[in-house]
Amino acid sequence: MTIRVSKSQFKARALEFFREIEAGEESIVITDHGKPTIEIRPYRPRTGDPRNALRGSVLRYLDPTMPVGEEDWDASR
């Protein structure tokens, strides 16, 4: 569950909010005029290699100088 508080509420009770975050798994979203600006959440160490998240997502171009999307140019006229 996420708690939403304004900047002024957070400023007045910051230590209390920090203790709540440390004790549980919930996060706090600090708002400025009703718009979310900052999220404070418990620290979780990353597991594994972050490069694994990108593995397989990179495209390979065999001929990088070849024009891409030539057929789309006629549609824009």
Contacts in CASP RR format, 6 or more apart in sequence:
PFRMAT RR
TARGET T0000
AUTHOR 0000-0000-0000
METHOD contacts of the structure
MODEL  1
MTIRVSKSQFKARALEFFREIEAGEESIVITDHGKPTIEIRPYRPRTGDP
RNALRGSVLRYLDPTMPVGEEDWDASR
1 26 0 8 1.000
2 26 0 8 1.000
2 27 0 8 1.000
2 28 0 8 1.000
2 29 0 8 1.000
2 39 0 8 1.000
3 17 0 8 1.000
3 20 0 8 1.000
3 26 0 8 1.000
3 27 0 8 1.000
3 28 0 8 1.000
3 29 0 8 1.000
4 28 0 8 1.000
4 29 0 8 1.000
4 31 0 8 1.000
4 36 0 8 1.000
5 13 0 8 1.000
5 17 0 8 1.000
5 28 0 8 1.000
5 29 0 8 1.000
5 30 0 8 1.000
5 31 0 8 1.000
6 30 0 8 1.000
6 31 0 8 1.000
6 32 0 8 1.000
6 34 0 8 1.000
7 30 0 8 1.000
7 31 0 8 1.000
7 32 0 8 1.000
7 37 0 8 1.000
10 17 0 8 1.000
10 28 0 8 1.000
10 30 0 8 1.000
17 28 0 8 1.000
17 40 0 8 1.000
18 40 0 8 1.000
20 26 0 8 1.000
20 28 0 8 1.000
21 27 0 8 1.000
21 28 0 8 1.000
21 40 0 8 1.000
21 41 0 8 1.000
21 42 0 8 1.000
22 42 0 8 1.000
24 42 0 8 1.000
25 42 0 8 1.000
26 41 0 8 1.000
27 39 0 8 1.000
27 40 0 8 1.000
27 41 0 8 1.000
27 42 0 8 1.000
28 39 0 8 1.000
28 40 0 8 1.000
28 41 0 8 1.000
29 36 0 8 1.000
29 38 0 8 1.000
29 39 0 8 1.000
30 36 0 8 1.000
30 37 0 8 1.000
30 38 0 8 1.000
30 39 0 8 1.000
30 40 0 8 1.000
31 37 0 8 1.000
END
